[in-house]
Amino acid sequence: MAQIPVEFKGFNKKGAVSAILNDNILTISWPAGQTEKAKLLINLEQGQPLFESIQLSQGEGFEEIAAGLDPAFILTIGERDLKKRGGWNIFFDETAYKPYKSYTVDLDKRKASVRSQGSRTNIIISEVKAGHFTGSLEITLYNGSPLLNMAAVVATNKDSVAIIYDAGLIGNETSWEEIFWADTEDYLQSSSVDVNTESQNIAVKYRTIMGETDKGSIAIFPPPHQYFYPLDNAYNLKYTWYGSNYRQLIPEFGLGIRHELLGDQRHVPWFNAPPNTRQRLNYFILISTKKDGKVLEEVKQFTHGDAYKPLPEYYTMASHFHTEHVMDVLTHKPLPQIPGHVKALRKAGVNIMHLGEFHLAGNPHDRGPRRLLEFRKMFEECARLSGGDFLMLPGEEPNSHFGGHWMNLFPKPVYWVMSRDADEPFVEEVPEYGKVYRVGNREEMLKLLEVENGLAWTAHARIKGSTGFPDGYREEVFFKSDRFLGAAWKAMPADLSQDRLGKRVLDVMDDMANWGLKKYVIAEADLFKIEPDYELYANLNINYLQLNELPKFEEGWQPVLDAMENGKFFVSTGEVLLPAFSVNGKKSGETTKLNKNKKAEVVLEVDWTFPLSYAEIISGDGEQVFRQRINLDHTQAFGKQKFVFTSDLQARKWVRVEVWDVAANGAFTQFVWIE
């Protein structure tokens, strides 16, 4: 067959990566560690497996880890209802219950290119097609690691489209000997390979499936957060597969990652795919000479073993959980001494859990008898379950008086009722409970927050029950008050064309600052029931609060609220950490002055796992938002570095920083204000 054209114009021939084309075989090797090298033999001939050989160096020569494999993708195309509240900013859509169709993503090898980008090498092969989506296959290699990213990057010109995808590696005659995975209790399991065995879906921990050959292993895993569109429940929905005839669409034996089309069988929004956006259907491959599932230990390092890394002077806080544990206790459900959500969060390295009880259960609008009893039990359970390095904080999503949905947090147990008759006092002493507040309107709600030094903030701003907020009350006294913190961040909705998560609330964050208000944004989970075997980490995010020590429940937790309202924290998905940040020496929540040339020194310490993609210095002048993007594609996996940037902040009133990696994991600071 004729040799397809391969362009090397953007490839650095003097770099550490070698690329040679010979008779439709593109051989690329790259440094995979201190002394190791990895090599791909990419077959560009039609009808032949794309990966003729996948190799790792052993001493002077290379060992073939796997051969004769093809990347495989299934794209399921459904409908987005843009007439519903929120348009593209939608959660309450049920795509799985509307017409949809699944397609294999077919590769037609017409042309290819090899490009250097910092410490990465991109191999782009055109074209791929699935239904009305077209695009290219992109393989990204990362210097310093036997890691590569496989992506079908596709777009459509049709409107109102939602998508979901499955992916993996397949082969007609496979050299796999055994398949490995960690079950949901974190025990390593394996199965011998029979190419005639029908595919099966496996619930795993760490979202990883591994294939072993006689020379080593290949691990397949998704971007740890980007792959998971928002759901109410973090169930483990068997996110991996292996075997033949997967979904009756892929006859070959394979292994890979998958989605359950029905999700948690509640609201199933899938991913947004607006017209002409380049959707990255992608997954990672880690190559290893290790066997017996030991490559999993290397995969786990990318997410710190699905736990939040401890940092000096910081404590981790996760917020917005509708576990309804209190109602389980009051209705005498059989419960373990330590409930599943506490076990799961403590194992994930969460120090502080902030509840959002009585959301779909309990009696939030009761005038007293039931609600006060529920409050008392919540306070008792929080006290009982707090201790050591864990603090459970009572909290609620009251959704009363202010408008939209909002969360609250007081620095100690506070009893209050959501209504008040004209002849009832605002506060009174009630036998058994002590001080009880009755709140009849938004002015009294603000008064309660002021009297008890509490905080409130918009939950899931501009989406779900907060569609139109905080914009709808931006001029209200309660919103301008220092008792209203700001808003909460979660990666919702999901869009695979974006190189960062949670744009919706990051935009809210900048808008609030341009409104002239000193507001902050905390991370929120917004999850319901949780058990240790759930896929919690992928659906979670975290706040790193600057605290001298973890408060004891019985002494109150005012320091937690102080850190929040003073902006002394950063938000992270867990893989990118920002232990230090300053602008002209001033830290987040503080105010700086610019010198005469209006330039500022931005200092940032970053700790990361996946190779970084970019940092962005974001600032505003009260009307516009300005972005200064710093390319970090020179970074390799697993690093820690102090960066010093210079930024022109003339006429700006605020500044903050975001950092994102190649898997769309990231972290963002709070504001430094500018006089």
N, C-alpha and C positions, 0 to 999 in steps of 0.2 A: 504493500500500500504506500501511497505517496506520503512523504514526511510533512506533518502539519507545521505551520510557521510558529516559531517560538521567539519572542522578543526579549532581548537582554539589555535593552537600552537603559533601564532603571536599575540594573544590577551592578553592585560594586565588586568588580573582579579582583580588586586588591584587598578585599576584606577577609574575614576568617571563614567565610562560607564558600564552598566550591560548587559550581554548577556546570555540568557538561551534557551536551546533547549528542547522541549517537544513534542513528537508525530508529528514531522515534522513542528512544529511551532517554529520559531526562534523569540524570544522576545528580543528586544534591546531597552534600554532607555538611554538617554544621557542628560546632563545638557543643557538646552536651554536658559538660562538667569541667572539672579542673584538668583532667587528662583524657576524658572520654569524648568520642565522636559518635554521632548518629548519621545514618544514611538512608535515603529513600531512592529507590529505582522506580520512577514513574513512567508507566507505559502509556504513550500517547496514541497508540494504534487503536482504531475502532474495534470494538468487540473483545478487547483484551482487558483483564483486570487492571485497574489503575495502578495499584501497588504491586508491582512485580516482586519487590523485595523490600522489607523493612529490617534495618540492621543496626547493631551497636558495636562499637569497637571493644575488643578484648585484647589488651596489650598492643601488638603491632598490627593485628588483622581485625576483620569484622566478623561477627557472628550473625547469621540470619535469624532474626527473632520470629518473623512471620513472612508469608509469601502468598501471592495470588489472591489478594483481597481488594474489594471495592467498597467505597463509602456508599451508604444507602440512606435515603431520606424518604419519609412519607409525609406529604403536606396535606392536611385536612383543611378545606376551605369552606367557611360558613358565612353567615350573615350578621352584620352589626345593625342594630336598630338605632339610627341616628336621630329619629324623631322623639325618642324617649328623653327624659330629663338628663341633661348632661352631654348629649351627643357622644363625641369620642371619649369624654371624661365620664365613662359609665362603668358601673359595677353590676347593677341589677339587670343584666342581660342574660338570656338563657340560650346561648348559641347552640348548645347540644340538642335542644328540642326544636330547632328550626331546620330547614333543609340544609344539608351539607354533603360534600363528597370528598373522598380521599384519593390522592394520586401519588404514585411513586414519582420521585424527582429524577428525570431521565437526563443523562449526560451525553451530549453530542460533541465529541472532541474535534473542534474546528481550528482552534488557535490557542496559544498559551503565551504567558509572559512570566518573567521572573524579576522581582523587584526587591531592592534592599530598602529597609526603613529602620534606621538606627540599628538596634541589635536583633531585628527581626528580618525574616525573608518571607516574601509573599509569592506564592505560585498561583496564578489565576488561569483557569481553563474554561473556555467558553465552548458551547453554552449549555445551560441547564433549563429544563422546562417541566412545569407541573400545572396542569390545567391552564388557566389564563395568566399564570405567573411565569416569568422568564428571568434569566440572569446568568450567573457564572458560579463555578466551584472555586473556592478560595482556600488554600492551605497555608497556614502561617506557622513558621518555625521560629523558635525562641533560643537565641544563643545562650549557652550556659546551662541548658536543661534538655533532657530527652522528651520535651513537651511539644506538642503541636496542636493547632486548632483546625478543625475541619468545618467548613461552612458552605452551605448552599445559599448564596446571596441573591434574592429574587424580589421582583416587584411586579405590580399590576397597575393598569390604568383604571381599573374598576373601582367604584366607590362602595362604601358600606360593607367592607369585608372584614371578617374576623378569621384568624387562623390558629392552628395548633400543629405541632410536628413531632414525629418520632425519627430516630436516626440510629446508625450503628455501622458496623463493618460486616461484610458478607463474603462468601466464597463458594464456588461450585464444589471444589474438592479442597476441603479445609485441612490444615495441618494442626488445628487445635487438638489438644489431648484432654484438657480438663477446663471446666469453667469454675471460677471462684467468686464468692461474694460474702459480705458480712451480713448476717440476718439482723432483724430489728432489735435483738438483744445483744448485738455486738459480738456474736460468735461466728467465726469463720466457717463457711460451708463450701462444699464443692460438688460437682457432678461430672462424671466422665462424659465424653462426647460421643453421641450417636447421630450422624447426619440425617438419619431418617426420623428422628424424634421431632414431633410437632413442637412448635415454639411454646414457651410458657412465660408468664409474667411473674416477676419475683419482687417481693418487698425486701428492700435492702437498707442498710445504714450507709451513710456517706454517698448515696446516689451513684454507686460505682459497681460496674460488672467487669470481671477480668477474664481474659482468655490466656491459657498457658500452652506453650509449645515445648518441644524438647530442648529449646535453647533459652527460654525466658518467658516473659509475660507482656501482655498489652492491657492496660486499664483504660476503660472508656467511662467518661463522666461528663455531666453538663456544667455550664456556668452555675455556680452554687445557688445564686438567687435569681438571676435573670430568666432562667428556664421555667420558673414557677410563677404563673400568673396568680393574682390574689384570689383566695378562697376564704370562706368563713372558718373552715376547719382544716387543720394541718394534718389530715389523715395521711398515712403512708399508702399511697394508691398504686403500689407496685410499679415504681418508676423505671424498672429495667426489664429486659427480656433476653432470652437466648433460645436458639433452636431453629428449625426449618419452617417455612411457610408462614412467616409472621404476618398476622392479620389477613391471610390469604392473598397478600399482595407481593410478598418477597419470598419466592420459592426456595432460595438458597439458605444454607445454614448461616446463622449470624448471631451477633450479640450487640446490645446497645441500650439506648435510653428510650423512654416512651412516656406518653401521657394517657390518662384515663379520660376518654371523651366526655363522660358524664361528671367528671370532677367529684365534688363531695355531694352531688345530687341536690344542691341548693341553687345558688346563683353561680353560673358557669360562664364568665365573660371571655375566656380565651385571650388571645392577643389582638390588639388593634393592628390593622394593616391598611393605613390610609393610602390613597392613590399615589403611585410613583415614589413610595418610600422603599428603601433597600432593606428588606427584612433578612436578618442573619439567622438562618436555621443552623445552629452550630453546636459543636461538642468538642471536648478535649480528649486527646490520646496521650498517655504516658507510656513510654517504652522502657523495659527493664530486663536485665539478665536474671533477675531474681525469680524464684518459682515458689510454689505452695502458697500463693496469695500474699507474699511479703511485699509486693509492689503497693499494696493498699496502704502500708505505713507511709510511703512516699506521697500518695494521693492525699492522705489525711493532713499532711503538713500544710497544704494550701488553705485549709480552713481551721488550722490549729486543733484538729480532731473534733470539729464541730463544736468548739467552745470558744468563749471570748477570752483573749489573752489578757492576763493581769498586767496592769501598768502601775508603777509607783505613783501614789498620790491620787489615784482614780478608783472609783467604784462603779460597777456597771448597773444600769437601771433599764428594765424593760417595762413598758406601760401599755395599758388598755387590753385587759383580759376579761372576757365574759365567761369565766369558768362556772359561775353560779354555784360555787362550792357551798356557800352559806345555805342555799335552799336545799341542797343535797343533805346537809347536816340536819336542818330543821324538819325535813320530811323523812328522816331516819332511814335513808338509803344505806345499804351496807358499804362502808368505806374503809380503806386501809388507814392505819394510824397516820402515815404520811401520804397525802394524796398525790396522785400521779403528776399533776402539774408542778408541784413543788419539787419532786424528784427530777423531772425533766429539766426545769429551769436551773436548778442547782448544778446538775451535771453539765449544763451548757455554760456554766461560769457566770450566771446572773446573780448579782448581789442583792438587788432591790427589785421586787415585783410590785407593780402598781395595778390594783384591781379596777375593774369597771363593772361592778356587780349590779344586780337588779335591772338588767337590760331587757331580757326576754322572760324573766322569771321574777318572783317576789311581788311586792305590792308597793311600787314606788309612789303611787298617788294616794295611798292610804293616809287617813288623817292622824294616825298615831299608833293605835294598838298593835297592828301587825308590823308596820314599818319600823317602829322603835325596837321591837323585839328582833327584827332582822338586822338592824344596825348593831345591836348589842352582840349578837352572835358573830357578826362579821368582825367586830373589834376583838372578841375573845379568840376567834380562830386565827386572826392575824398575829395576835400576841403569842398564841401557842406555837404557831409554825415559824415564828421568827427566832433566830438564835444563831450563834456562830458567825459565819460570814454571809448570812441571809436575813433580809428584812422584808416582810410582807406588809405593804401599805394598803389600808382601806381606801377605796375610791369608787366613784360612780360616774356613769354617763347620764346625768339627770335629764338633759334635753327639755328643760322647762324654762319659761320666762325670757331667755335671751334670744332664742331663734336658732333653728338648725340643731345640730348635735354638738355637744361640748362635754369636756371632761372636767373633773374637779379633784383637788387634792388639798387637804388641810394638814397642818403640822402635828395634829393630835386627834383623837376621836372626837367627833362633833355630831350631835344629834340634830336633825332638822327635818321639817315637813314641808312639802312643796306647795302648800296653800294656807291661806289665813282668812278667816271671816273678820268683818269689820270690828266685832266686839272682842276679838281675841288679841292677846298681846303678841308683840314680835318675839319676845323671849320670856320664858317662864321656867320655874323649877318644877319638875315632874317627879313624883316618887319613883324610885328604882332607877331612873335614868339621869337625874340631875338636870342640868340646863338643856332646854329644848327650844329651838328656834322655829318659828312659823313664817314662811316666806310667801308673800302673796303677789309679788310683781318683780320686775327686773331691778327696780331701785332697791328693794329689800334684799334681793339676791346679791347685789353688789355690796350692800351694807353688811351682810353676813360674811362675805369674803374679807371685807375690811376689818370687821371686829375680830374674826378668828384667824386673820392673816393667811387666808387660803389663796389658792391660785385656780384659775380656770383657763381653758384654751379650746380652740376650735378643733374638734375631732374630724378627721378625714375631710379637710377643707375642700370645697368646690366639687365634692362628689358624694354619692350616697345621700344620706339625710342632711348633709351640709351643702348641697348644691346651692350656689348663690351666696354662700357665706365663707369667710367673714365680710366679704364686700357689702352684703346687705345691712350690716350694722357698724360699718367703719366709722360713722359719725356719732355713734351712741356713746354716752358717758361711760358706761361700763366697759366698752371695748378700749377706750382711750385710757382707762385706769391702769395703774401699775399692778392691779390684781388680775388683769387679763394678760396671761403670758404671751399668747400668740396663736400658734397652730401646731399640728402634729404631722409628722412625715411618714409615709409608707409608699412603697413602690406600687402605685395603683393609679391609673390603669397600667397595663403592660404593653410595651411596644418594642419589638425586636430590632427596629431600625435605629433606636437611640443608644448612644454609647454611655449613657448614665441612667440611673434609676430614679424614679420619683420626681420627674420634672414638674408635675402638677404643683406640689407643695413648695418646691424650690422657687417656682415663679411667685407663689403666694408670699414666700419669705421676702423676696426682693420688693414686691409690691408694698407690703406693710412698711418696710423701711423707707420707701419713697413716699409713703403717706405721711412721713414725719414722725412715726411712732417707734419707740424702742421696744420691739417685740422679738421673741426668739422662737425657734422651732425645735421641738423634741421629737424623737423617734417614737412611733407607736406600732404595736403588733396588731391590734384589732382582731384577736382570735378568740374562739370559743373554747370548747373542751380541749384539754391537752393531756396526753398520756406519754410515758417514756418511749413507746414504740412508734410515735408519730414522726412525721418528717418536719420537725420543729425548726431546725436551724435554717433551712431554705426559706422559711416563711417568717423569719424573725429579723429584727434589727435591734440596735442597742444604743443607749446613751452612756458615754463615759463622763461621769460627774467628778469634778474636783472636790474631794472631801478629805479632811485630816483623818477621819476615822468613820466607821459605820455606826450610825446612831443605834441605841438600844430602843426597842419599841416602847418600853415603859417610861422612858425619859423624853419621848417625843422625837420628831424627826425634822425639826426646823432647818438644820443644815442642808437637808436635801432640797427644800424649797428655796433656800438662799442661793444655792448653786444654780438652780434653774432660773430664778428671776434675775440673777446677775450675769447670766450668759457664761457661766464657768463650766462649760461642757462642750463636747463635740459628739456628733452622730456618726455611726459607722454600720456597715453591713458585717464587719468583723475581720475582713481580710486586709483592709487599709486602716491604719491607726495614725492619729495626729497628736502625739503626746505634747508637742510644744508648738505654739503659734503666737506671733506678735507682729505688730505694725509700728515701726519706729519705737520699739520697746514696750508698747502697750499691748496687753493681752485681750482676749475676747471679753466683751462686756464693758471694756474701758474706753476712754476717749483720748484721741491723740490730736496734736497740732502738726500741720505740715510746715516744712521749712520754706524758704523763699522760692525755691525752684519747683515746689509743689510735688516733688518726688518722695516716695516713701520706701523704706526698706522693709520688705516682708520676709520674715524668718519663719521657716516651717520645718519641723521634724516629722519625717514620715517613716513608718514601719510597715512593710508590706510582704505579701506572699506571691501572688501572681505578678508577672512583670507589669509595671505601671504603664498607663497610656498617656495621661496628661494631668496637669494641674491647671486650675483656672482661678484667676484673681477677679472677683466680681465686685463691682462698685456701682454706686448710683448717686445722682445729683438732685434727687427729689422728683425727677420726671422720667429720665432715661436710665436704663441699665447698661453698663459697660462690661465687656468681657475681655480679659487678657489671658489667652491660652498659652501655656508653656508645654511644649512637647516633651514627654518623658520616655520616648521610645528607645532611648539608649539604656534604660534600666533592664536588669535581668531579674529572674525570680528570686525571692527571699532576700530582702535588703533592708537596711536602715540607714537613713541619710538626713543630714541637715541641709536644707536648701535655703539660699538667700536670693531673693528676687528684688528687682527695682520696678516700681510701678508709678506711673504718672497719675496722680489722684487730684489734679486741679479741679476745683469746684465740686468735688465729691463730698458727700455727707456720711457715707458709710462704706465699709469694705469687708469682705469675707472671702474664704477660700474653699474650693472643692478639689479633691484628688480622686481619680478613677483609674482602674486597672483594665487589662485586656479582657476580663470576664465581666465587665460592667459592675464590678464591686467598687465600693467607694466610701468616702467619708467627707464630711463638711464641718467647718468651724461655725461658730456664731459670729456676730458682728464685732468689729472695732468701729466705734463712732468717730467722726471727724468734725472738729470745730470749724 
